[in-house]
């Protein structure tokens, strides 16, 4: 075992800043914490590349005095005293010369009269003019745009499409750009299969390398994906050694923890310096940073004395954030770019967050502009929930040493979308429903973005009461009155005029495995010891409905095996049943149908959109309201099993 292993480098979490300092110092010792070098490329291939040195103009643009109009070039003194009342006749080719736009200005001329401001006389040899013009009228003087020796672009500039024109105009056909950092990505794990294969239980589609390669390419690097390697120390070691000879950075995906089949740290230690194994960041703490030194003349491809090595965690969110934290800044150094200054936004946190005191935590959030302020709603914090990054509008960093952040706190969010996208976002908090996904697609066609966050029906009403959402989705049954939503609106929003807008009626019931192998027929069957139930989270309408049925039957929650096992959407409940994690869960028929499961109906419930009545006048929401009267949208919803659109668009006003 290596000295590094025994000295406690393994899974010894250190602060992110300390890890970066240790890594950058090691690279500096090899002369590798700077721009990697440059290459000359044809200008047509330079889009998106980074200038390696300043670009100075080799010629002026224009490089001669040019006509800016179709017309007649002349000397401005020929027009002195001319006006509508005192026109003047000029002789062509002696006192004036015809020119097209872009033509060189003839000798002795310093102005151009546009063709539409002159009168061509019948003899074709003369023209009549009607106005006086100053010198350089309608003339592009030499160097108007660029003057020879002028700085066109500085070093460290990412070349845009408009820059290509300026570079070409200044006399360059080639340009010196920073060499792209070459990055090898080696996915490891005996459980991994190609993403196009249908995985068996226990197998995982390998997509981390695809995602990481996309990040590398978007940051200006050149990524090469290795074939999947099994959890075999020697195979991984051989691949790392081979990749290091031709790349500036080797990324090893997975195997970075300390389990019996986690070989990354040991491989790095055996080949070079293991600098860091574990960073106090979540998600993504089992990060590995190292350097592999080459023998003299060994690295012929990159001509580097060493290669950086980073082991990224196998969970996709951890992998993506590790790349964001460590790899993006490293690539910027290698490309000669300044440190990134990401766009930030002040926002109000919608719910309380608990955090591990010793770790810096990166929280994915959705953003919406509600009631004159930006609000940030946290998404799932699971390291394996890649869709939380897809849906995220921003990242909020909870500093190490912080045990939590209160709801309503003012926070700073690093935005992942443009302001134009965010300002057109309709933020819906509350109960989950499949119609919201279909609605999002329809609204996207009308330049609106629907962002929904599943926090349960009651959570949605609470969010409305605090001005943290435009709309809440709700299906809360009041056991005493048999009404949906209205009694709860009075309870949670007693002082606000509220509108309930009908969306759908939908069937709620018990989701069970195909052909119902456990023979579950009614709620009482959930008391059986051989039946495993999966519940919805507290505050959701489905959870309240289930508790109502239990109360009616006199059944305590403790009598249901799995009562405390919670999921946050109907589809994840159905997934738990489909995977064998549970035998039964309460959800909607459409979720059961989607996963080819059986369904035992219990209720037909109202799912309604809840919002302050004043929001009826919000321009942002008008496309959504219009959609509820769209026949095409209604037909799309009717295709979902167990849905009824007869209440869609119905409005109920609730005054304080």
N, C-alpha and C positions, 0 to 999 in steps of 0.2 A: 504494500500500500504506500502511496506517495507521502512525502513529508507534509504537503499541504493538507492532505486528508486528515492526518493525525493531529495537525496543529489547530484544528477547529474552524477551518474555513468553510467546511461543509454545513450548509443550512444554518448559517450564523447571520441572521438578518441584520443589515446595517442600514442607516438612512440613505435615501436616494442620492443626496448630494455627496456623501462620503464615497458611495460606490462609483459615482461618475468621476470624482477626483482621483480615485485609485486607478480607474481604467484609463483616464486621459493621461495621467502621469506615466503609466507604463507604455502607452503608445508614443508619448513624447520622447521617451528614452530611446526609441528606435527611429525617431524622426518621422513618425507617422501621424502626428496630431496637427496636420496642416494639409493644404491642397496637395493632391496626389500627383499633379503634373498636368500637362496640356497636350493637345493635338490639333492640327489644322484640318478642318473639314470644309467641304463645299457649302456655300451659303444656303443652298436649297435644303440641306440636311440639318440646319442649325436651329430650327424652331425648338424652343424648350431647353436648349443647352445653356450653359453658364459661361460667360466670357472669362477667359483666363488672364487677359491683359486688356488694358484700355484700347479702344478702337479710335484711331485718329483719322480724320478725313484726308484722303489722298488727293481729292479734287473738290472743287467747289460745286455746289448745286444751286441753281444752274451754273454751268461753267462758262456762260456767255450771257450777254443781255438778250432776253427772250421776249417776244411778243406774248402778251397775256390774252389777246383777243384776235379774231379775224377782223382785218380792217386795213387802214393805210398808216404806215409809219411816216413820220415827218419830224422836223425840228420844231419844238414848241414855239419858237419865235415866229414861225409862219402863221400862227393863230392869234397873234397879238391884235386886240381890238375887234376880233370877230364876235358877232352875236346874231341872234335871229333877225334883228333889224339891219345888221350890217354883215351879210354873208361874204364869203370870199371864194374865188375859184382858184384851184391849184392844178398845176400841170403834172400829170402822172409821169413817173420816172425821172422827173427833174426836181419837183418840189415835194413829191410824196411817192411812196412805193407800196404796192399791195403786199401784205404778209398774212400768213395763216398763224393760228395759235401755235406757239412753240418755235416759230421761225426765229433765226438770229436777227437782231435789229440791224438794219443796214447802216453803213458808215454815215455819220453826219446826222443821224436821227436820234431823238431822245424821248419820243412819245408815240402812242398809237391811238388813232381815232377809230372806234368800232364801226363796222360796216353799216350798222343800223342808224348811225348818226351823220351819215354823209349822203349826198345826192349824186348819183352817177349821171353825167351829162350825155347827151345824144352822140356827141362826137367820139365817145369812148376814150378820149385822151385827157379829159379833165374831170374834176369832181368839184362840187360845191360844199363847203363846210359852214356850220352855223354856230360854232362855239369855240371859245378859246380854251386851251388846255395847258396845265403846268408841265414842267419837265418830269419825265418818268411816268407819265400818265399811261396806265395799262401796259406797263413794262415790268417784267420780272428781272431785276438787275442781277448781275453775276454775284453769286454768294448769298442771294436772298434767303435761302434755306440753310445751306452749309457752306462754310468757308474753309478752304484748304488749311490743314493742320488743326482744325477745331476738334475738340473732344466730341465724339458721336455717342459712345457708350462707355461707362467705366468698367473696370474689372469687377467680377462678382455680380454681374447682372444677368438675370434669366431672360433670354431672348424671346420676345413676343413677335407676333406676325407683323405688326407695324414697324418693329425694329429692323426686320429683314429689308424693308424698303429703304430705310435710312442708311443701312450699311452698304447696300448696293449703290445707292445714289452717291455715296462718298468715295466710291472707287474700289470696293473690295469684292472679290469673287469668292474668297475663302475667309475663314475667321478662326482665330485661336480660341478654343474652348477647353474648359476643364475636362480632364479624362473622367469618364463615368466610373464611379466605384463599382467593382465587380463583386457581387454577393452570391454565394452558394447557399442554398436552403436544403437541408437534409432532414426529411421527415422520418422519425423513428417510432416504432411500436408494432409489436407482433399482431396487435388487434386491428391494425389499419388496413383498409382496402381502398382501391381506386374509387373515386366518387361516382363513377358511372356504373359500378357494380351494385347489385342488390345485396346489402349487408345481411348476414345471418345474425342471430342473437349473439352478443359479445363482440361483434365486429363494428368498427366505426369508420365511416367514410372519411378519407383524408382530404381535407380542404384547407388546412392551415397554410400549407405551402403556397397554394394558389392565392390566398388572401395576403400573405406576407410578401409574395412576389409583386402583387399589385401595389402594395404600399411602397416597396423599394423603387419600382418603376415610376410611380407618381412623385417620388422625392428626388428623382434624377439619377437613380442608380440603374445598374444592369443586373437583373436577377437570373439565376440558373437554378432550376428545381431538380433535385436528385430523385431517383426512384425511392420508393418506400423501403426502409431497412428494418429488419426484425430487431427485437431486443437482444442483440448479441454484441458484446463488448468489442470483439476483434473486428467485426464487420463495420461497426460505427467508427472505430479507430482508423481503419484503413481508408474509409470514405473521407473522414475529416482530413487526414494527411494528404490524400490526393487532391481534395478540393482546395486546400490551403496553398498548393503550389501555383494555382491559377487565379486566385481570388484575393481581394483585399479583406473580405469579411466572410467567415463561415458561420451560418446560423444553424443550430441543431434544434429541431422542433421536438419537444417532449423529452422525457427521460431526465428532467432537471431536478426532480425531487430527491428523496433519499430512500426509495424503496429498493427491493431486491432486484428489480429489473430496470432501475434508473442508472444508466452508465455514463451520462454526459459529463458530469463533474470529474469522474475518475479518468475518462478519456482525455479531457482537457489537461488535467494534472499530469498525466503520463506523457503528454506531447509537449507541454510548455508550462506556462505560469497560470495557475488557477488563482485569479485575483479576488473574485467575489462569488459566493454561493449563497444567495438569499438577500433580498432587499426589502426593507420595511415599507412595502407598497402593496395595496390590495385593490383589485385583483392583480396577481402576477408576482407574488413574493419569491417563488423559487427560481430566480433569475441567476444565470451563470455568466460571468465576464472573465475572459482570459486572453492570453496572447501566446501565439505559437511562433518561436524564432526559427528562421531558416538557416541552413548552412550556406556558406559563401557561394554565390552563383547558382544556388538551388532553384530560386524562384525566377525563372527566365521570363515568364509571361507578364507579371506585374512589376518585376524588378524591385520588389519590396524586401526589406530585411526580416520582416515578420508579418504575420496575419492575425487580425483580430478575430476572436471567437466569442460568440454569444449563444448561450443556451436559453431558449425561450420555453415557457411552460406550455403544456399540451392543451390546456383549456383555451378555446379560441379567443375569448375576451381578454384573458391574461396575455396571450400571445400578441394580440393587436396592440394592447396598451404598452407592453414591453417594447415593442418596435417604436411606438410613438415616443416613449420616454428616453430610450437609449440609442436607437438606430437612426431615427431622423436627425437628431443633433449631430451624430457622428458623420452622417453623409453630408450635412451642410458644411462641416469643417473640411471634409475631403474635397468638396466642390468649390471651396473658397467663398462660401456664403456666410453672411452674418447670422448670429443666432436668431431663431424664429421669434417674432413678436406676435403671438396669436391674438385674434380679435377677442375682446372680453366684453361682458355685459353684466350690469347689476340686475339682480332678480330677487324675488321673494320666494323662499322655500315653502312648498305647500304642506308638507307634513314632517313630523319629527323624524330625525335619523339617529340611530345608535351607531357607534363606531368603535373599532378596536383602538384603544388608547395609544398603543405603541406604533401603529402603522399609519402611513399616509394613505387615504382611501380615495379612489377616483369614482365618483358617482355619475352614472349616466342619467340625463334628465331630458324631458320634453319642455318646450318653452311656448308661451302664449302671451299675447298682449291683452290683458283683461283689466277693465275699469281703470285705464290710464297708467298701468304699470306692467312690467314683465314679471311673470310668475314661472317658477321652475318646479315641475312635478317629477320626483324620482321614479326611475324605471327599475326593473329587476336588477338585483346586485349580483346574481349568480355568474361565476366565472365562465360557465359553459353556455350562457344564454346569448348567442351571437346576434339574435334579433334585437337585443337591447341596444347594440351599437348601430344596427340598421335604423332603428326608430329614433335614436338619440339626436337631439338638437344641440346638445352641449355636454360638457364635462365640468362637474363641480368637484374641486379637490378639498377634502376634509383633512386638515393638517394633522400630522402625528402629534400625539399628546392630547387630542380632543376626543372626549368620550361620547359626544353627541352634538347635534345641532337642532335647535328648537324650531317647530313650525312657525312660520312668519319671520324667520331670521332673514336679514339682508345678506346675500351671498354674491360672489363673483363667479360667473360661468364662462368658460371658454367655448365660444360658439362654433358649431360644426356646419352651420348653414348660413346662407346670406341673409341680410336683414330683409331683403325683398321677399324671400321665402317665408321667413318667420312672421312678418307683419300680415301675411295672408293666411296664417294658420288658425283654424278653428280648434280650440282646445276643449275636448270632451272628457270629463272625468266621471267615474261612476261604474255602473254595471256593464259587464261585457255582453255584446251581442254581435252575431255574425253580420247583421245588416250594416253595421258601422263600417266593416271592411268594404262592402259593396258601395256604400255611400262615398267612401274615401276615393274610390276609383272614378265615380261619376263627377265628384267635385273637382278632381284633378284636371278634368277636361275644361273646367270653368275657372282656372287659375286660383283655385282654393285648395288648401291642404288641410285635411282632417287628421288631427293627432288625438288618439284616444289612449287613455291610461286606466287600466282596470283596477279600481280601488274599492269596488263594491257600491251598492246603491246608496247606503247611508254615507259612505265616504264622499260620494259625489254631492249629496245635499249639503254636507258640512263644507265642502270646497266652495259651493255656491254661496253659502252664508258668509264666507270669508273673502269673496270676490276673487277666487282663484281659478275659475273656469267660466267659459262662455255658456256651456250646456252640461247638464248631468243626465246620464241614462239611468232609469230607475224602474224597478218592478217590485215594489214593496207592498205586500198584502197585509192589511190591517185585520187581524183575526176578529176583532169586536164588531166592525162594521161591514166587513167583506169588501171594502173599497181598496183600490190600488193607488198608492202614492199620495193621494190628497191628504190623509191624516198625518203622514210623515212630513209633508211640506209645511203644514201648519205648525208642527212641533219644532222643526229645525230652522225654518225661515219665517218666524211669526210676524216680523215687521216689514217684510218685503213683498210687494206685488209680484206674483209668480204666475207663469203660464205653463200649463201641461199640454204638450202637443203629442197626440197619439202617433205611434210609429207602427207597431205590430201587435197582434195577439200571437202567442206561441205556446206550444205544448211543453209542459215540464213533466218530467217523470223519472223513472229509474232506468239507468243505462246498465245493461248487463251483457255478458259475453254472447256470441252467436249461439243460437239454440238454447240459451239460458240453462247451462249445465247444472247450476245450483238450484234450479227450480224456484227462483224467487218470484213471488206473485204480488206481495204487498209489503207495506212498511214493517209489519210485525216479523216478517222473515229475517229482518236485519238483526234481530235479537239472537239468531242462531250463532253458535260458536264457530261454525265452519264457513261463515260469510264474512268477508273483509270489505268494509265500506271505505269510500274516499269522500271526504266532505268538501264543501266550499268554505272560503275564509269568513271570519266573523264580519258582520256588517253587509254582507252580500244579500240580495233579495232571495237567492236560492237557499242560502243558509237559514234565513228567517222562515222561509216556507217549510223547510225540513223540520226545523224546531217546532213550528206550529203543528205539523202532523204528529210529531213525537208527543207533544203536550196533549193533544186531543186523545191520543191512544194511551196516555199515562206511562210512556216509556222514557226513562232517563237516558241522557246522552252516554253515560258510562256503560250502559247495557249494549251499545252498538260498537262492535269491534272496528276500530279505525275512525271513530268519531272525531278525533283530534288531528287526523291526517288531512291537511288542507291543500286545495289547488285553487288557482285564481281565475280560471276560465272554464267554460263548458267543454272546450276542446281538450284541455289538459285533463279534465275529469274523464272524458271518453278515452283519452290516451292511456290513462292509468288502468282502465278496465281492459283495453285492447292488449296492453303489455303483460297482463296478468298480475300487476301490482295490487289490484283490487278486483273484487267480484262484482261490485255495484257502486254506482255513484248517482247523485241527483243532477240532472241537466236537461237540456232541450233535445227534442227529437232530432233536429238537424245535425247536432254534434254526433249523435249515435249513428245516424245514417252515413255521415261523412267517413266514419271509421268502420263501417259495415258491422255495427253492433245491433243487438236487439234492444227494444224500448218498451217500457211498461208505463202508459200515460197515467198521470195523477191530476194535473190541473191544466186549464187554459188561462193564461195570465196576460195582463196588459203590460207591455213595455212602452214607456213613454219618455219623451225628451222633456226635461225640466229646465227652465231658465227664467231669469228676471224678466218681467213683462217689458221693461225698457229695451231689452235686447231685440225686440221685434223690429226696431227701427235701425239696427246696426247694418250698415252696408255689407260688412264682412259676412253676415249670416244669411243674406237674402238668397244666394244660390242654394243654400241648404233648405230653406223654407220652400223655395220654388220646386225643389226636387221632390218634395213630398206630394206634389200634385202632378208629377210626371208619369205618364202611363208606362213608358219604357222601364223606368226604375221600378215601378210597382210589379211589372211582370217579372223582372229579375229576382225580386224578393219572393214572389209566389213560387218560384222554382225550388226554393228551400223547403225541405220536408217539415211539416208541422207549423207553417207560418200562415197567418191570415192578415191581409192588408186592409181590411174593412174600416179600421179606425185611423188609418194613416191620414195625417193632416188635421184631424179633429182637435179643437182647442178648448181648453177649460181654463178660465181665469180664476185665480185665488187671490183675493185682497186681504190685507192685514186685518 
